[in-house]
Amino acid sequence: MASTIELASASKVIDPDYDVVDDQYRFDMLARFGYPISAVSHFLLIFVFHHLNQPVLWKYNIISVAAIFVAYYLHRQGRIRTGYTILTLETLAYTMLGTLFLGWTSGLFMYFLFPAITVFFVPKLSEKVKIVTVVATAVLVIATFLLTERVGVLAPLDAEITSLFLINNLLLGLAGVAVCLLAFSRAIYIAEDRLRSTNHRLARFSGAVSEYLDPMLVGSLQDGGDVEPKVHFVTVFFADLAGSTRISRAMSDSAFGTMIQEFVGEMQRIIKTRRGYLEDISGDGIFGYLGNFESQGPEADAVDAVEMARIMQARLIELSAEFETRFDLPETLLMRVGISSGEALVGKTAGARAIYTANGDIVNLGAKLEQKLKELSDAGGILISAETAKLVAGHFVLTPHEVAIEGEDMTAYTVS
């Protein structure tokens, strides 16, 4: 008997519409139980009907055994639907022939078995088609039964043999339904086990992806959130170490690389505690914003962004002291942070490889403010736009500065 994998592989080659996930187990159950049971039953009936002197029926059972072997062979080759169609037609023909020759008791178990296996084992049929199939079969069987009641059966058996047929067929019918129920319950178990396994893999995949993408974006995608481009009021931040190129030349590549990794890791942790969305990390440069996910409103988002920058600066002082001891850091680490607030278009870009990003004047302004700090202070710091200053006024001590950005004079504020 072909294994499940062999059946599935062959079916995908021969029948491109074959659904391995949905139908593989049902077909394997059919191969394991349906064909062998049918073949043995018909083989025994050859001797039974020969003993009862029913030449038409015992000869037909020879044909039935041959048809079952053909169907089983086709099943092994992956032509599952063709094999099942042969088995279905043989079952229906046997039911009608037995009813015409011997009466309704001879085919009783088929009346139970045929609808059961049709509903459960037939692949790729809609519920409507299955219902129509079962109803049509019932109508055909009833019509055959009524015909025999009117004109009589062709070769009636005596009462004792008829009773034995009735009991035997009742048992066979119940056994057939039991096999279907067994297969059905087993299929449910396999589906649930597959679902648990899938959920476990998805959880692991989500955890792995969250190491490369911001967890808020991953969570939104998992929940079916809308990431199409939309205008959001956001507060963007750009952070960059001052003099990192000069520092890297004075350190070994290994020491500098490890230091930057630890620095970035600490900054990410702080950003997450303030609901910040981290879009990009380039070396020691960090870019992100608040307001696209879990927004608390423009003012609260701006306050959180500035407070986040202050905590990052404070943590950098601690890290710098640690790095001087561990990596022989040649000078104190300083960081510039530029922050601006306003409307920006935030969402995924078009194309085969979409990127979730923010675009707009305030994004460019935040980057320019971070660069402008080079002119205002040798000790790094935090420089915010006038719009951000309006939102956070009263929360921090702000010092105004007249600056020129791309030829335009404007007021920006450092945060004490």
C-alpha positions as CSV (number, residue, x, y, z in Angstrom):
1,M,0.0,0.0,0.0
2,A,1.3,3.4,-0.9
3,S,2.2,5.6,2.0
4,T,0.4,8.9,2.7
5,I,3.4,10.8,1.4
6,E,3.5,8.8,-1.8
7,L,-0.2,9.2,-2.3
8,A,0.0,13.0,-1.7
9,S,3.0,13.4,-4.0
10,A,1.5,11.4,-6.8
11,S,-1.8,13.2,-6.5
12,K,-0.2,16.6,-6.8
13,V,1.5,15.5,-10.0
14,I,-1.5,13.8,-11.6
15,D,-4.3,15.9,-10.1
16,P,-3.2,19.5,-9.6
17,D,-6.4,20.3,-7.8
18,Y,-5.8,17.7,-5.1
19,D,-5.8,19.3,-1.7
20,V,-3.3,17.4,0.4
21,V,-4.0,19.3,3.7
22,D,-7.8,18.7,3.5
23,D,-8.1,15.3,1.8
24,Q,-4.9,13.3,2.4
25,Y,-6.0,11.6,5.6
26,R,-9.5,10.7,4.3
27,F,-8.0,9.1,1.2
28,D,-5.5,7.2,3.2
29,M,-8.3,5.9,5.4
30,L,-10.2,4.8,2.3
31,A,-7.1,2.9,1.1
32,R,-6.5,1.3,4.5
33,F,-10.1,0.2,5.1
34,G,-12.4,0.8,2.2
35,Y,-10.8,-1.2,-0.5
36,P,-9.7,-4.2,1.6
37,I,-13.1,-4.5,3.3
38,S,-14.9,-4.3,0.0
39,A,-12.7,-6.8,-1.7
40,V,-13.0,-9.4,1.1
41,S,-16.8,-8.9,1.4
42,H,-17.4,-9.4,-2.4
43,F,-15.0,-12.3,-2.5
44,L,-16.9,-14.1,0.2
45,L,-20.2,-13.3,-1.5
46,I,-19.0,-15.1,-4.6
47,F,-19.1,-18.4,-2.6
48,V,-22.4,-17.4,-0.8
49,F,-24.3,-16.7,-4.0
50,H,-22.8,-19.7,-5.8
51,H,-24.0,-21.8,-2.9
52,L,-27.5,-20.2,-3.2
53,N,-27.5,-20.9,-6.9
54,Q,-27.6,-17.2,-7.9
55,P,-25.3,-17.2,-11.0
56,V,-26.0,-13.5,-11.9
57,L,-25.0,-12.3,-8.5
58,W,-21.9,-14.5,-8.0
59,K,-20.6,-13.6,-11.4
60,Y,-21.3,-9.9,-10.7
61,N,-19.3,-10.2,-7.5
62,I,-16.3,-11.4,-9.5
63,I,-16.6,-8.2,-11.5
64,S,-16.9,-6.2,-8.2
65,V,-13.7,-7.7,-6.9
66,A,-11.9,-6.8,-10.2
67,A,-13.3,-3.3,-10.1
68,I,-12.1,-2.8,-6.5
69,F,-8.6,-3.9,-7.4
70,V,-8.6,-1.5,-10.4
71,A,-9.8,1.3,-8.1
72,Y,-7.2,0.5,-5.5
73,Y,-4.4,0.5,-8.2
74,L,-5.6,3.9,-9.5
75,H,-5.6,5.2,-5.9
76,R,-1.9,4.1,-5.5
77,Q,-1.0,5.9,-8.7
78,G,-2.5,9.1,-7.4
79,R,-5.7,9.0,-9.6
80,I,-7.8,9.0,-6.5
81,R,-10.9,10.5,-7.9
82,T,-11.0,8.1,-10.7
83,G,-10.6,5.1,-8.4
84,Y,-13.2,6.4,-6.0
85,T,-15.7,7.0,-8.9
86,I,-15.3,3.3,-9.9
87,L,-15.8,2.2,-6.3
88,T,-18.9,4.4,-6.0
89,L,-20.5,3.2,-9.2
90,E,-19.8,-0.4,-8.3
91,T,-21.4,0.1,-4.9
92,L,-24.5,1.7,-6.3
93,A,-24.9,-1.0,-9.1
94,Y,-24.5,-3.8,-6.5
95,T,-27.1,-2.2,-4.3
96,M,-29.7,-2.0,-7.1
97,L,-28.8,-5.4,-8.5
98,G,-29.1,-7.1,-5.1
99,T,-32.4,-5.4,-4.4
100,L,-33.9,-6.5,-7.8
101,F,-32.8,-10.1,-7.4
102,L,-33.1,-10.8,-3.7
103,G,-35.1,-7.9,-2.1
104,W,-34.3,-4.9,0.0
105,T,-32.6,-6.9,2.8
106,S,-29.7,-7.9,0.6
107,G,-28.6,-4.3,0.0
108,L,-29.6,-2.7,3.3
109,F,-26.0,-2.1,4.5
110,M,-25.3,-0.3,1.3
111,Y,-28.1,2.2,2.0
112,F,-26.3,3.2,5.1
113,L,-22.8,2.9,3.8
114,F,-23.1,4.7,0.5
115,P,-24.4,8.0,1.9
116,A,-21.8,7.9,4.7
117,I,-18.8,7.4,2.5
118,T,-20.1,9.9,0.0
119,V,-20.5,12.6,2.5
120,F,-17.1,11.9,4.2
121,F,-14.7,10.5,1.6
122,V,-15.7,12.2,-1.7
123,P,-13.1,14.9,-2.4
124,K,-13.7,18.4,-3.5
125,L,-17.5,18.4,-3.4
126,S,-19.5,21.2,-2.0
127,E,-22.1,20.6,0.6
128,K,-24.8,21.2,-1.9
129,V,-23.4,18.6,-4.3
130,K,-23.1,16.0,-1.5
131,I,-26.7,16.6,-0.4
132,V,-27.9,16.2,-4.0
133,T,-25.8,13.0,-4.4
134,V,-27.2,11.4,-1.2
135,V,-30.8,12.4,-2.0
136,A,-30.6,11.2,-5.5
137,T,-29.1,7.9,-4.3
138,A,-31.9,7.5,-1.8
139,V,-34.6,8.2,-4.4
140,L,-33.0,5.6,-6.7
141,V,-32.9,3.0,-4.0
142,I,-36.5,3.7,-2.9
143,A,-37.6,3.5,-6.6
144,T,-35.9,0.1,-7.0
145,F,-37.4,-1.1,-3.7
146,L,-40.9,0.0,-4.8
147,L,-40.4,-1.7,-8.2
148,T,-39.6,-5.0,-6.5
149,E,-42.6,-4.6,-4.2
150,R,-44.9,-4.2,-7.2
151,V,-43.4,-6.9,-9.6
152,G,-41.6,-9.0,-7.1
153,V,-37.9,-9.9,-6.9
154,L,-36.3,-12.0,-9.6
155,A,-34.9,-14.8,-7.3
156,P,-36.5,-14.6,-3.8
157,L,-34.8,-16.5,-0.9
158,D,-36.5,-18.4,1.8
159,A,-37.4,-16.6,5.0
160,E,-34.5,-18.1,7.0
161,I,-31.8,-16.9,4.5
162,T,-33.6,-13.6,4.2
163,S,-33.4,-13.1,8.0
164,L,-29.7,-13.9,8.0
165,F,-29.1,-11.4,5.2
166,L,-30.9,-8.8,7.2
167,I,-28.9,-9.3,10.3
168,N,-25.6,-9.6,8.4
169,N,-26.3,-6.4,6.5
170,L,-27.3,-4.5,9.5
171,L,-24.0,-5.4,11.2
172,L,-22.1,-4.5,8.0
173,G,-23.9,-1.2,7.8
174,L,-23.2,-0.3,11.3
175,A,-19.5,-1.3,10.9
176,G,-19.3,0.9,7.8
177,V,-20.7,3.9,9.6
178,A,-18.4,3.2,12.5
179,V,-15.3,3.2,10.2
180,C,-16.5,6.5,8.8
181,L,-16.9,7.9,12.3
182,L,-13.5,6.6,13.3
183,A,-11.9,8.3,10.3
184,F,-13.8,11.5,11.0
185,S,-12.8,11.6,14.6
186,R,-9.2,10.8,13.7
187,A,-9.2,13.6,11.0
188,I,-10.5,16.1,13.6
189,Y,-7.6,15.1,16.0
190,I,-5.1,15.4,13.2
191,A,-6.5,18.8,12.2
192,E,-6.4,20.1,15.8
193,D,-2.8,18.7,16.2
194,R,-1.8,20.4,12.9
195,L,-3.4,23.7,14.2
196,R,-1.5,23.5,17.4
197,S,1.7,22.8,15.5
198,T,0.9,25.7,13.1
199,N,0.2,28.1,16.0
200,H,3.5,27.0,17.7
201,R,5.4,27.6,14.4
202,L,3.7,31.0,14.0
203,A,4.6,32.0,17.5
204,R,8.2,31.1,16.9
205,F,8.2,32.8,13.5
206,S,6.6,35.9,15.1
207,G,9.3,35.9,17.8
208,A,12.0,35.6,15.2
209,V,10.5,38.3,12.9
210,S,10.2,40.6,15.9
211,E,14.0,40.6,16.1
212,Y,14.1,42.2,12.7
213,L,10.9,44.2,12.5
214,D,9.4,46.4,15.2
215,P,7.1,44.2,17.5
216,M,4.3,46.8,17.1
217,L,4.3,46.3,13.4
218,V,4.5,42.5,13.7
219,G,1.6,42.6,16.2
220,S,-0.5,44.8,13.9
221,L,0.1,42.5,10.9
222,Q,-0.9,39.4,13.0
223,D,-4.1,41.2,14.1
224,G,-5.0,42.1,10.5
225,G,-4.3,45.8,11.2
226,D,-4.4,48.4,8.4
227,V,-0.9,49.3,7.3
228,E,-1.9,51.1,4.2
229,P,-0.4,54.6,3.9
230,K,-2.3,57.2,6.0
231,V,-1.7,60.6,7.4
232,H,-0.8,60.5,11.1
233,F,0.3,63.2,13.5
234,V,3.6,61.8,14.7
235,T,6.7,62.9,16.6
236,V,9.8,61.7,14.9
237,F,13.2,61.3,16.4
238,F,16.7,60.9,15.0
239,A,19.6,59.8,17.3
240,D,23.2,59.5,16.4
241,L,26.5,59.2,18.3
242,A,28.8,62.2,17.9
243,G,32.3,61.5,16.6
244,S,31.6,57.8,16.0
245,T,33.9,57.6,13.0
246,R,36.8,59.1,14.9
247,I,36.2,56.8,17.9
248,S,36.0,53.7,15.6
249,R,39.5,54.5,14.2
250,A,40.9,54.4,17.7
251,M,39.4,51.1,18.6
252,S,39.6,47.5,17.2
253,D,36.8,46.5,14.9
254,S,35.7,43.8,17.4
255,A,35.6,46.1,20.4
256,F,33.8,48.9,18.5
257,G,31.3,46.6,16.9
258,T,30.4,45.0,20.3
259,M,30.1,48.4,21.9
260,I,27.8,49.7,19.2
261,Q,25.6,46.5,19.5
262,E,25.2,47.0,23.2
263,F,24.5,50.8,22.8
264,V,21.8,50.1,20.2
265,G,20.3,47.4,22.3
266,E,20.0,49.7,25.3
267,M,18.5,52.5,23.2
268,Q,16.0,50.1,21.7
269,R,14.9,49.0,25.2
270,I,14.3,52.6,26.2
271,I,12.4,53.4,23.0
272,K,10.0,50.5,23.6
273,T,9.2,51.6,27.1
274,R,8.0,54.9,25.6
275,R,5.8,53.4,22.9
276,G,8.3,54.4,20.2
277,Y,8.2,52.8,16.8
278,L,11.7,51.9,15.6
279,E,11.9,52.1,11.8
280,D,15.6,52.0,11.1
281,I,19.0,51.4,12.7
282,S,22.1,52.3,10.6
283,G,25.3,51.7,12.5
284,D,24.9,53.9,15.6
285,G,22.1,56.0,14.0
286,I,18.5,55.4,15.1
287,F,15.3,56.6,13.5
288,G,11.7,56.2,14.7
289,Y,8.5,57.9,15.8
290,L,5.5,58.0,18.0
291,G,1.9,58.3,17.0
292,N,1.4,55.6,14.4
293,F,0.8,52.8,16.9
294,E,-0.7,53.0,20.4
295,S,-0.9,56.8,20.1
296,Q,-2.0,58.7,23.2
297,G,-2.6,61.9,21.3
298,P,-0.1,64.5,19.9
299,E,0.8,66.1,23.2
300,A,1.4,62.8,25.1
301,D,3.3,61.4,22.2
302,A,5.6,64.4,22.0
303,V,6.2,64.4,25.7
304,D,7.1,60.8,25.6
305,A,9.5,61.3,22.8
306,V,11.3,64.1,24.6
307,E,11.4,62.2,27.9
308,M,12.6,59.1,26.0
309,A,15.5,61.2,24.5
310,R,16.4,62.4,28.0
311,I,16.5,58.9,29.4
312,M,18.6,57.8,26.4
313,Q,21.1,60.6,27.1
314,A,21.2,59.6,30.8
315,R,21.7,56.0,30.0
316,L,24.5,56.8,27.6
317,I,26.4,58.5,30.4
318,E,26.3,55.2,32.3
319,L,27.2,53.2,29.3
320,S,30.1,55.4,28.4
321,A,31.6,54.9,31.8
322,E,31.2,51.1,31.5
323,F,32.7,51.1,28.0
324,E,35.8,53.1,29.1
325,T,36.6,50.2,31.4
326,R,35.7,47.3,29.2
327,F,36.7,48.5,25.7
328,D,39.3,51.1,26.5
329,L,37.0,53.8,25.0
330,P,39.2,56.8,23.9
331,E,36.7,59.5,24.7
332,T,33.3,60.0,26.3
333,L,30.3,59.0,24.2
334,L,28.0,61.8,23.3
335,M,24.7,61.6,21.4
336,R,22.7,64.1,19.3
337,V,18.9,63.7,19.1
338,G,16.6,65.7,16.7
339,I,12.9,65.7,17.3
340,S,10.0,67.2,15.2
341,S,6.2,66.9,15.3
342,G,3.6,67.1,12.6
343,E,1.7,65.2,10.0
344,A,3.4,62.6,7.9
345,L,2.3,59.8,5.5
346,V,2.9,56.6,7.4
347,G,2.4,53.1,6.1
348,K,3.7,50.5,3.7
349,T,5.2,51.3,0.3
350,A,4.0,49.8,-2.9
351,G,5.9,47.0,-4.7
352,A,6.8,43.4,-4.2
353,R,9.0,44.2,-1.2
354,A,7.0,46.6,0.8
355,I,8.6,48.8,3.6
356,Y,6.7,50.4,6.4
357,T,7.9,53.9,6.6
358,A,7.1,57.6,7.3
359,N,7.5,60.3,4.7
360,G,7.0,64.1,4.9
361,D,8.6,67.4,5.8
362,I,8.7,66.7,9.5
363,V,10.7,63.6,8.9
364,N,13.4,65.6,7.0
365,L,13.2,68.3,9.6
366,G,13.9,65.9,12.5
367,A,17.0,64.6,10.6
368,K,18.2,68.2,10.0
369,L,17.7,69.2,13.6
370,E,19.9,66.3,14.7
371,Q,22.6,67.5,12.3
372,K,22.2,71.1,13.4
373,L,23.2,70.2,16.9
374,K,26.8,70.0,15.6
375,E,26.8,73.8,15.3
376,L,25.1,74.4,18.7
377,S,27.0,72.1,21.0
378,D,30.1,69.9,21.2
379,A,28.4,67.9,23.9
380,G,25.5,66.5,22.0
381,G,22.0,67.1,23.3
382,I,18.4,67.3,22.2
383,L,17.1,69.8,19.7
384,I,13.3,69.9,19.0
385,S,11.2,71.8,16.5
386,A,8.9,74.7,17.3
387,E,5.8,72.5,16.9
388,T,7.2,69.9,19.3
389,A,8.1,72.8,21.7
390,K,4.4,73.9,21.7
391,L,3.3,70.4,22.6
392,V,5.8,69.9,25.5
393,A,5.9,73.4,26.9
394,G,5.5,73.2,30.7
395,H,7.0,69.7,30.9
396,F,10.6,70.6,30.2
397,V,13.0,73.5,30.4
398,L,13.5,74.7,26.8
399,T,16.1,77.1,25.4
400,P,15.3,78.8,22.0
401,H,17.8,79.0,19.2
402,E,17.6,80.7,15.9
403,V,18.8,78.3,13.3
404,A,18.9,78.1,9.5
405,I,17.8,74.9,7.9
406,E,18.2,74.6,4.1
407,G,18.2,78.4,3.9
408,E,15.1,78.9,6.0
409,D,15.4,80.7,9.4
410,M,13.4,79.1,12.2
411,T,13.4,78.7,15.9
412,A,14.4,75.4,17.5
413,Y,14.8,74.5,21.1
414,T,17.3,72.6,23.1
415,V,16.1,70.5,26.1
416,S,17.8,71.1,29.4
